[in-house]
């Protein structure tokens, strides 16, 4: 599977760019899956729901299934977060996996950056960032795209991964 990331600081536009990239790339006929890193505890089910009750009772894994989708939740119960490489092995094969976050991982990435956040660019000190998608012009040693030019960013990623 080909893997490419979108990274950046909070409120840099990562999720919006990811959403637009998935739409653009699947619209070209490629299959895409996504992985999103969360830095905090999160729930995909809610108190009172059967799946939540199973999990809170101590189940290690809870699978929900319907005619439209299925989801598997794994409770780590104090264990370490699995590395991205392990998580990727659990995905069905697709043409491209887009990864949001995982700044410190070694896969190639596009950095989303907005001047208004006041955060520094990550790209100058990180060779895994192959391009920057920005809301303002930048002078860098790698390609800089307009943050809203999804087609250009998608073209770049697809060229990078050989699709």
C-alpha positions in Angstrom: 0.0 0.0 0.0 1.1 3.5 -0.7 1.1 5.9 2.3 1.2 9.6 2.4 0.6 12.0 5.3 -0.9 15.4 6.0 0.7 16.9 9.1 0.9 20.3 10.8 0.1 22.0 14.1 -3.4 22.4 15.5 -5.8 24.5 13.4 -3.5 24.4 10.4 -6.1 23.0 8.1 -5.1 19.3 8.2 -8.6 17.9 8.4 -10.1 20.1 5.7 -7.2 19.3 3.4 -7.6 15.6 4.1 -11.3 15.7 3.4 -10.8 17.5 0.1 -7.9 15.1 -0.9 -10.0 12.0 -0.2 -12.8 13.5 -2.3 -10.4 14.5 -5.1 -8.4 11.3 -5.2 -11.4 8.9 -5.0 -13.1 11.0 -7.7 -10.2 10.0 -9.9 -11.0 6.3 -9.4 -8.4 5.4 -6.7 -9.4 3.7 -3.5 -8.3 5.6 -0.4 -8.3 4.8 3.3 -7.4 7.2 6.1 -5.7 7.0 9.5 -6.2 9.9 12.0 -4.0 10.3 15.0 -5.6 11.5 18.2 -3.5 12.8 21.1 -6.2 12.2 23.7 -8.8 9.7 24.7 -11.6 9.4 22.3 -14.8 7.4 22.0 -16.7 6.2 19.0 -19.6 5.0 21.0 -21.5 6.7 23.7 -22.6 6.0 27.3 -25.7 3.9 27.5 -25.2 2.3 24.0 -24.8 -1.4 24.0 -21.3 -1.3 22.5 -20.2 1.2 25.2 -21.7 -1.1 27.9 -19.7 -4.1 26.5 -16.5 -2.1 26.5 -16.9 -0.5 29.9 -17.7 -4.0 31.3 -14.2 -5.0 30.3 -14.3 -6.4 26.7 -10.9 -6.1 25.0 -12.6 -5.7 21.5 -16.1 -4.8 20.5 -17.3 -5.1 16.9 -20.4 -3.3 15.7 -21.9 -4.4 12.4 -24.8 -3.5 10.2 -25.7 -3.8 6.6 -24.0 -0.4 5.9 -20.7 -0.6 7.9 -18.8 -2.4 10.6 -16.4 -1.1 13.2 -13.9 -2.8 15.5 -12.9 -1.1 18.7 -9.9 -2.3 20.6 -9.4 -1.2 24.2 -5.7 -1.0 25.1 -6.3 -1.3 28.8 -3.2 0.5 29.8 -1.0 -0.8 27.1 1.1 1.3 24.7 -0.3 2.9 21.7 0.6 0.7 18.7 3.0 2.1 16.1 1.6 3.4 12.8 3.3 0.5 11.0 1.3 -2.0 13.0 -2.0 -0.1 12.5 -1.5 0.0 8.7 -1.3 -3.9 8.6 -4.9 -3.9 9.9 -6.3 -2.0 6.9 -7.7 -3.7 3.8 -5.6 -3.1 0.7 -6.3 0.2 -1.1 -4.4 2.3 -3.6 -3.5 5.0 -1.1 -3.7 5.5 2.7 -3.7 9.1 3.7 -2.5 9.7 7.3 -3.5 12.8 9.3 -1.1 13.7 12.1 1.8 11.4 13.1 4.3 14.3 12.8 7.2 12.2 14.0 6.7 9.2 11.8 8.9 8.6 8.8 6.4 8.4 6.0 6.4 11.3 3.4 4.1 14.2 4.2 2.6 17.5 3.1 2.5 20.1 5.9 -0.6 22.2 6.2 0.3 25.6 7.5 -1.7 28.8 8.3 0.1 32.0 9.1 -2.7 33.1 11.5 -1.9 30.3 14.0 1.5 31.8 14.7 3.0 28.3 14.8 6.4 27.7 13.2 6.8 25.7 10.1 7.8 22.1 10.7 9.2 21.6 7.2 12.6 23.3 7.6 13.8 20.8 10.1 12.0 17.7 8.8 13.0 16.0 5.5 9.9 13.8 5.6 7.8 16.8 4.7 8.0 16.9 0.9 5.8 20.0 0.4 3.8 22.6 2.2 0.2 23.6 1.6 0.0 27.2 2.9 -2.5 30.1 3.1 0.3 32.5 2.3 3.4 32.6 0.1 6.6 30.9 1.5 10.1 30.7 0.4 11.2 27.1 1.0 13.5 24.5 -0.5 10.5 22.3 -1.5 7.2 22.9 -3.3 4.6 25.2 -1.7 1.0 24.9 -2.7 -2.0 27.1 -2.0 -3.8 25.4 1.0 -7.0 25.5 -1.0 -5.6 24.1 -4.3 -6.6 20.6 -3.6 -6.1 19.5 -7.2 -2.4 20.6 -7.2 -1.7 18.9 -3.8 -3.4 15.7 -5.0 -1.4 15.8 -8.3 1.8 16.1 -6.2 0.9 13.3 -3.8 -0.1 10.9 -6.7 3.1 11.6 -8.5 5.1 11.0 -5.3 3.5 7.6 -4.7 3.5 6.6 -8.4 -0.2 6.6 -9.0 
